[in-house]
Amino acid sequence: MTETTRRPAVQVTRPATRAETFDEMLAELTAADAFAAALQGKACTVWGAGTTETVMPARRWLAEADASDHAVLRRCVGATVDIGCGPGRMTHALQCLGVTTLGIDLVEDAVILARDRGAMALQRDVFAELPGEGRWETALLADGNIGIGGDPVRLLRRAASLLVDDGRIVVDLHVPGGAVRVHDIGLEVSGRRTARFPWAVVPADQIELLAEQVGLRVLDVVDHEGRWFASLEKGPS
Ligand SMILES: C[S@@+](CC[C@H](N)C(=O)[O-])C[C@H]1O[C@@H](n2cnc3c(N)ncnc32)[C@H](O)[C@@H]1O
């Protein structure tokens, strides 16, 4: 009888090649990844032409609504959609005041955190279909969210389309001075950068002009201890 020797299967562990290491280094960090990392407490820097490098204020978004947030929230009348709700600070505060509120945000981790604190939130793109189209009484664009998409006229038009005929948009603004600016910004976490994406900055003294282009009426522009915001009324079309 011939004896056959069975060799144990050889386990091959392949070391990472130089190409893989480079791929990893160059792997694109998405804005959603960067934002999620910031919400987990990692330092996330906003960079780009025309902007001074700043650290994303995720800690503020994770905190409870403060006095200046409540000054904004007092303008939210009736069923409110909080566009770009992040981890749900404003959504939750409104709900606690007894206002029917839905937060929507592109980033899954933000929506999970919003729900964890008891806010009603959905992972949605503001430019895609949303629940209650045309039936919201207020659309909230808090914390610089007028910058979403880098085209404030398009965003205000979209927000207005979500509203009832006499609905309103409550929008945080930049301090007065200068023109509406659109920056190509990126985010950086642990030395990895996202691709650039457009983000708009709207000074408070420019909102009248923008509102006019969209067919909205400015109800008020408020300076609450240096935080500027406005209420815009839709009016019958
Ligand atoms: C400046 S942060 C706002 C933080 C939030 N208001 C808070 O209190 O925590 C901008 C938010 O807008 C969201 N966002 C960006 N583009 C969006 C889009 N197209 N649709 C919905 N949300 C978007 C981001 O994911 C991010 O959570």
The ligand as a Gaussian input file, in Angstrom:
#p B3LYP/6-31G(d) Opt

LIG

0 1
 C      -24.264000      72.965000       9.394000
 S      -24.828000      71.305000       9.637000
 C      -26.321000      71.617000      10.504000
 C      -26.395000      71.115000      11.906000
 C      -27.783000      71.029000      12.492000
 N      -28.658000      72.104000      12.135000
 C      -27.701000      70.885000      13.980000
 O      -28.280000      71.667000      14.701000
 O      -27.057000      69.941000      14.439000
 C      -25.413000      70.940000       7.990000
 C      -26.260000      69.709000       7.872000
 O      -26.861000      69.672000       6.596000
 C      -26.866000      68.337000       6.133000
 N      -27.035000      68.343000       4.677000
 C      -26.136000      68.732000       3.741000
 N      -26.666000      68.611000       2.511000
 C      -27.934000      68.140000       2.669000
 C      -28.986000      67.806000       1.774000
 N      -28.837000      67.935000       0.442000
 N      -30.143000      67.356000       2.282000
 C      -30.303000      67.203000       3.627000
 N      -29.340000      67.500000       4.526000
 C      -28.170000      67.966000       4.058000
 C      -25.542000      67.807000       6.623000
 O      -25.512000      66.408000       6.650000
 C      -25.465000      68.437000       8.000000
 O      -26.057000      67.630000       8.989000

